[in-house]
Amino acid sequence: MATFHTPMITLSDGNLIPQIGLGVLRIDDEGVTPVVESALEAGYRHIDGAAGYNNEAGVGRALKNAGFTQGENRKNLWVTTKLRDSEQGYDSARKAFDRQLDLLQLDYVDMYMLHWPTPFDWRSGETWKAFDEFRAEGRVRSLGVCNFLPEHLERLHKETGEYPAVDQIELHPTWQQREVVAYCKAHNIAVEAYSPMARGADLNAGDGVIERIARAHGVTEAQVILRWHIENGTIIIPKSVHADRQRQNLDLFGFVLSPAEHAAIDALDGPTRAGHDPMTFTYA
């Protein structure tokens, strides 16, 4: 079986993150273990999890079973997890992180993230103090956020003097968040896309545009969309529980979109998100 090697993105802190990772949202704790094992076998070296997914123990079992909790394998793997929103705050974050490392069976994670900004109950500044300590202790390499809009990034910077290395946001052809992306690029914050295909909805976007491009290159519609993200320099974390699709989602480097094809996907941008509004949502 071929093993795919993905490009690396250099973050503002100098760390290198694989541009393609595996997302594990909405997979139960028992079911996530074989999913992560098959992804590691296929060549994934980036796993994106969260306390809020309630499956960190299952991810940890997979990492242990596959031999990725220590040694050279561990050095070559990027593991992200996220703090549960209800555990924001300095003291609660310190306790939560210890528990999460235990569940993952790891000595450190490569990135720890604030999951939602919760502007209606803002605790990001005090939480960041704990995050900064985890990094100083060598238990986190990079610090990131999810779902932060420019005003939230500004507020975090004002309170901590720091921008995150990564902002993970909902991003796909029909919801491109261009203002957020532009702000991130201006402040050297890497953009990471979750729901990179709008949970499959964008495969049929634009009256067959994606299908026609896929046919022209002899690839799947999913590969076309993921290739568009790759060419934009975006980090992507597509989710699939199927080994064959996991491999397809890594196999994005045998074709290139023409400028016209890329522009046609750019033109699919629209006003409707598939997920939640960062101004009002909490992933408790």
C-alpha positions as CSV (number, residue, x, y, z in Angstrom):
1,M,0.0,0.0,0.0
2,A,1.3,3.4,-1.0
3,T,1.9,5.9,1.9
4,F,1.2,9.5,1.1
5,H,3.4,12.3,2.4
6,T,1.7,15.7,2.9
7,P,3.3,19.1,2.7
8,M,4.2,21.0,5.9
9,I,3.0,24.5,6.9
10,T,5.4,26.6,8.9
11,L,3.6,28.3,11.8
12,S,4.5,31.7,13.3
13,D,6.2,29.9,16.2
14,G,8.5,27.9,13.8
15,N,6.7,24.6,14.3
16,L,5.8,22.5,11.2
17,I,2.2,21.2,10.9
18,P,1.2,18.7,8.2
19,Q,-1.2,20.4,5.9
20,I,-3.7,17.5,5.9
21,G,-5.0,15.9,9.1
22,L,-7.8,13.6,10.2
23,G,-10.8,15.1,12.0
24,V,-12.6,12.9,14.5
25,L,-15.8,14.9,15.3
26,R,-18.9,12.8,15.8
27,I,-17.2,9.4,16.1
28,D,-17.9,7.7,19.4
29,D,-15.1,6.7,21.8
30,E,-15.1,3.1,20.8
31,G,-15.5,3.6,17.1
32,V,-12.7,6.2,16.8
33,T,-9.9,3.8,17.7
34,P,-10.0,1.8,14.4
35,V,-10.6,5.0,12.4
36,V,-7.4,6.6,13.8
37,E,-5.4,3.4,13.4
38,S,-6.4,3.1,9.7
39,A,-5.5,6.8,9.1
40,L,-2.1,6.3,10.7
41,E,-1.6,3.2,8.5
42,A,-2.5,5.3,5.4
43,G,0.1,7.9,6.2
44,Y,-1.7,10.5,8.2
45,R,0.6,12.3,10.6
46,H,-1.9,14.8,12.0
47,I,-4.8,14.0,14.2
48,D,-7.3,16.7,15.2
49,G,-9.3,16.0,18.3
50,A,-11.1,17.8,21.2
51,A,-12.3,17.2,24.7
52,G,-15.8,18.1,23.4
53,Y,-15.8,15.2,21.0
54,N,-15.9,12.8,24.0
55,N,-13.5,10.4,22.3
56,E,-10.0,11.3,23.5
57,A,-9.6,8.0,25.3
58,G,-10.3,6.2,22.0
59,V,-7.8,8.3,20.2
60,G,-5.3,7.5,22.9
61,R,-5.9,3.8,22.5
62,A,-5.3,4.1,18.8
63,L,-2.0,6.0,19.3
64,K,-0.8,3.4,21.8
65,N,-1.9,0.5,19.7
66,A,-0.1,1.9,16.6
67,G,3.1,2.8,18.5
68,F,2.7,6.6,18.2
69,T,2.8,7.6,21.9
70,Q,6.6,7.8,22.1
71,G,9.9,7.6,20.2
72,E,10.5,8.5,16.6
73,N,6.9,7.8,15.6
74,R,5.7,10.3,18.2
75,K,8.1,13.0,17.0
76,N,6.7,12.6,13.5
77,L,3.1,12.9,14.5
78,W,1.1,16.1,15.1
79,V,-1.7,15.8,17.7
80,T,-4.1,18.6,18.3
81,T,-6.7,18.7,21.1
82,K,-9.0,21.5,22.4
83,L,-10.2,22.7,25.8
84,R,-13.9,22.1,26.6
85,D,-15.6,25.6,26.6
86,S,-17.1,24.9,30.1
87,E,-13.5,24.4,31.4
88,Q,-12.2,27.8,30.2
89,G,-10.5,29.8,33.0
90,Y,-7.0,29.4,34.5
91,D,-7.6,26.8,37.2
92,S,-10.1,24.7,35.3
93,A,-7.9,24.7,32.2
94,R,-4.9,23.4,34.3
95,K,-7.0,20.5,35.6
96,A,-8.6,19.7,32.2
97,F,-5.3,19.6,30.4
98,D,-3.9,17.0,32.8
99,R,-6.9,14.8,32.3
100,Q,-6.7,15.2,28.5
101,L,-3.0,14.2,28.3
102,D,-3.8,11.1,30.4
103,L,-6.7,10.1,28.1
104,L,-4.5,10.6,25.0
105,Q,-1.6,8.6,26.7
106,L,0.8,11.4,25.7
107,D,3.5,13.4,27.4
108,Y,2.6,16.4,25.3
109,V,0.3,17.6,22.5
110,D,1.5,19.5,19.5
111,M,-1.3,22.0,19.6
112,Y,-3.8,23.0,22.3
113,M,-6.7,25.2,21.3
114,L,-9.5,27.3,22.7
115,H,-12.6,25.7,21.0
116,W,-15.0,28.6,20.8
117,P,-14.5,32.3,21.8
118,T,-17.7,32.5,23.8
119,P,-17.8,36.3,23.7
120,F,-20.9,36.3,25.9
121,D,-18.7,34.6,28.7
122,W,-15.2,35.7,27.7
123,R,-12.4,33.9,29.6
124,S,-9.9,33.6,26.8
125,G,-7.3,35.9,28.3
126,E,-7.1,34.1,31.7
127,T,-7.3,30.7,30.0
128,W,-4.3,31.7,27.8
129,K,-2.2,32.2,30.9
130,A,-2.6,28.5,31.6
131,F,-1.9,27.7,27.9
132,D,1.3,29.7,28.0
133,E,2.4,27.7,31.1
134,F,1.7,24.4,29.3
135,R,4.0,25.6,26.5
136,A,6.7,26.7,28.9
137,E,6.5,23.3,30.6
138,G,7.0,21.5,27.2
139,R,3.6,19.9,27.3
140,V,2.3,21.9,24.4
141,R,4.2,23.0,21.3
142,S,1.8,25.4,19.6
143,L,-1.2,27.4,20.9
144,G,-4.3,27.9,18.7
145,V,-7.9,28.9,18.7
146,C,-11.0,27.8,16.8
147,N,-13.8,29.9,15.5
148,F,-12.3,33.2,16.4
149,L,-13.4,36.2,14.4
150,P,-11.1,39.3,14.0
151,E,-12.6,41.0,17.0
152,H,-11.8,38.0,19.1
153,L,-8.3,37.7,17.8
154,E,-7.8,41.5,18.6
155,R,-9.1,41.1,22.1
156,L,-6.9,38.0,22.8
157,H,-3.9,39.9,21.5
158,K,-4.7,43.0,23.7
159,E,-5.0,40.8,26.8
160,T,-2.1,38.5,26.2
161,G,0.3,40.3,23.8
162,E,0.1,37.3,21.5
163,Y,-1.8,36.0,18.4
164,P,-2.4,32.3,18.1
165,A,-0.4,30.2,15.7
166,V,-3.6,28.8,14.1
167,D,-7.2,29.8,13.8
168,Q,-9.4,26.8,12.9
169,I,-12.6,27.9,11.3
170,E,-15.5,26.6,9.2
171,L,-14.2,27.1,5.7
172,H,-15.4,25.6,2.4
173,P,-16.3,26.8,-1.1
174,T,-19.7,28.1,-0.2
175,W,-18.5,29.8,3.1
176,Q,-15.1,31.2,2.5
177,Q,-14.9,33.7,5.4
178,R,-12.6,36.0,3.4
179,E,-12.4,38.8,6.1
180,V,-11.3,36.3,8.7
181,V,-8.8,34.7,6.3
182,A,-7.4,38.1,5.3
183,Y,-7.0,39.2,9.0
184,C,-5.2,35.9,9.8
185,K,-2.8,36.3,6.9
186,A,-2.1,39.9,7.9
187,H,-1.1,38.7,11.4
188,N,0.7,35.5,10.4
189,I,-2.0,33.2,11.8
190,A,-2.3,30.0,9.8
191,V,-5.8,29.2,8.7
192,E,-7.1,25.7,9.3
193,A,-10.4,24.5,7.7
194,Y,-12.9,22.3,9.4
195,S,-15.9,21.1,7.4
196,P,-13.7,21.6,4.3
197,M,-16.5,20.2,2.2
198,A,-19.5,21.5,4.2
199,R,-20.1,18.0,5.5
200,G,-20.5,16.9,1.9
201,A,-22.9,19.6,0.8
202,D,-20.4,21.4,-1.3
203,L,-19.7,18.4,-3.5
204,N,-22.9,19.4,-5.4
205,A,-22.3,23.2,-5.2
206,G,-22.6,25.4,-8.2
207,D,-24.7,23.5,-10.7
208,G,-22.2,20.7,-11.3
209,V,-19.0,22.8,-11.3
210,I,-17.2,20.5,-8.9
211,E,-18.3,17.4,-10.8
212,R,-17.1,18.8,-14.2
213,I,-13.7,19.7,-12.7
214,A,-13.4,16.3,-11.2
215,R,-14.2,14.5,-14.4
216,A,-11.6,16.6,-16.3
217,H,-8.9,15.4,-13.9
218,G,-10.1,11.9,-13.3
219,V,-10.5,12.4,-9.5
220,T,-13.4,12.6,-7.1
221,E,-15.4,15.8,-6.3
222,A,-14.0,15.6,-2.7
223,Q,-10.4,15.6,-4.1
224,V,-11.2,18.7,-6.2
225,I,-12.4,20.7,-3.1
226,L,-9.5,19.5,-0.9
227,R,-7.0,20.4,-3.7
228,W,-8.5,23.9,-3.8
229,H,-7.9,24.3,-0.1
230,I,-4.3,23.0,-0.5
231,E,-3.6,25.5,-3.3
232,N,-4.9,28.3,-1.0
233,G,-2.3,27.3,1.6
234,T,-5.1,26.2,4.1
235,I,-4.5,23.4,6.6
236,I,-7.4,20.9,6.2
237,I,-8.8,18.2,8.5
238,P,-11.3,16.2,6.5
239,K,-13.1,13.5,8.4
240,S,-13.8,10.0,7.1
241,V,-14.3,6.7,8.9
242,H,-13.6,4.7,5.7
243,A,-10.0,3.7,5.0
244,D,-10.3,4.1,1.2
245,R,-11.7,7.6,1.5
246,Q,-9.1,8.5,4.0
247,R,-6.5,7.6,1.4
248,Q,-8.2,9.6,-1.3
249,N,-8.3,12.6,1.0
250,L,-4.5,12.4,1.2
251,D,-4.0,11.8,-2.5
252,L,-4.2,15.4,-3.7
253,F,-0.9,15.9,-5.4
254,G,-1.2,14.2,-8.7
255,F,-3.2,17.0,-10.3
256,V,-3.3,20.8,-10.3
257,L,-6.4,23.0,-10.8
258,S,-6.1,25.4,-13.7
259,P,-6.5,29.1,-12.9
260,A,-10.0,29.1,-14.4
261,E,-11.0,26.0,-12.4
262,H,-9.7,27.6,-9.2
263,A,-11.6,30.8,-9.9
264,A,-14.8,28.8,-10.6
265,I,-14.6,27.4,-7.1
266,D,-13.8,30.8,-5.6
267,A,-17.0,32.0,-7.2
268,L,-19.1,29.6,-5.2
269,D,-18.8,31.7,-2.1
270,G,-22.1,32.3,-0.4
271,P,-23.8,33.8,2.7
272,T,-24.7,30.6,4.6
273,R,-22.6,28.6,7.0
274,A,-23.1,24.9,7.6
275,G,-22.2,25.1,11.3
276,H,-22.6,27.4,14.3
277,D,-22.2,31.1,14.8
278,P,-19.1,32.0,17.0
279,M,-20.9,34.9,18.4
280,T,-23.6,32.8,20.1
281,F,-22.4,29.2,20.3
282,T,-20.6,27.2,22.9
283,Y,-19.4,23.6,22.6
284,A,-19.9,23.0,26.3
